[in-house]
Amino acid sequence: MYELTVRIHFSDIDSHNKLRLYELPKYFQDVSIEHSESLGVGIPYLVPKHLAWLLTSWQIDIRRLPEYHEKVTVRTWPYAFKGAFGYRNYEMLAEDGEVLVQAYALWLHTDIQQMKPVATSEEELEKYGFEPKLDMEYTPRKITLPSQMEVVDRVPVPYHLADMYRHMNNAMYVDIASDYLPEQRNVKRIRVDYRKQVRVGDVLTVKRAWEDNHCYVAFFDEANDMHVSTEFVLNENEGE
């Protein structure tokens, strides 16, 4: 297990004084990378081998969003490795130990030159080890979208949304998708399903659909192929 303690800064909060939704995958993504760096198998280890851990899905269950200036602990650990896949759990805890958020993610160990999965090496497996998985509900990795979705926007991908590989940063999909939720909302679960990489210069068509208290926001290319889908589960009686 690896953990970081951080204070919620002013730039992290929304107009309701609570942590912005996209900060959750951002914090969890960062603590994953810091964990790998602490073990000597982070970016300086992976880049010369043309390897990277690419994210394929998130499930983030929210009990309570922290507020401005709260001190929280963000922690992560792998609970399984299967071939090229790495399974991670995450928690965000309040200073008194209250569990605020629990999550799991599926990562893919990838040769980024050939864009092919590569089994995790014995060296990496020995350094990571694994811990028991969290006692939480685990939904399927793939999101099943409604058959009818409305086009709500077209979004270009500029440089400031990109990561070091010139792909759109994983957390930015949640950031953009959350703009199509009601301003007053209480989200209890976020799911993200990454299918195809989006690069700087691409133009995405954003589609949305509602089913009861579930809001689906998905990103399509100009050929109408879906690249990334998101699902936000709101507390009952919240939605359009």
C-alpha angles and dihedrals in degrees: 000000000000126000142183128197115215138168119232105249128208091252089056097060135082130223090282094059092250131119110275112249095240091057088072097066088037093056092042093048091050095048089051090055093045089051091054091046091052089056095047094248099098132110097309088054096044103041098064087051091050089240133136139168106240120196117237103174148358134203112185119181114198123203096167133349114230119241135227115306095006114140113230137179117224116196140174143182137173114246100183145007121202115178105299094350124098120193118206136185125206137192136186114203132190119234091264092052097261110153106237102170137009125191148165131206136189116220128190122216101223142185097226094197094058095022091228129136115256123197113249110260123244088242091059094043092053092051096046101042112173142252131211115283122255119265097245138115112278113206122196117282094235120071117220107218124210114261092239120052129166123227107242104168150349115231127192117211109234127189095261091065093053131099128217090284092055090249122127107272112256095235093053093073089062090046093053096038093052089063088072093059123091112276090238103054139140109207117196100176137024123192126184126188115194113200108156132017120251118213136202109279096030118126116219129203110217118212129186138192136174128216111177105300094346119100117194121197119179135180121224132183126231091272088057093249113146115238105173133006130193134194124198117193111202126198111269117287092023118112140066 
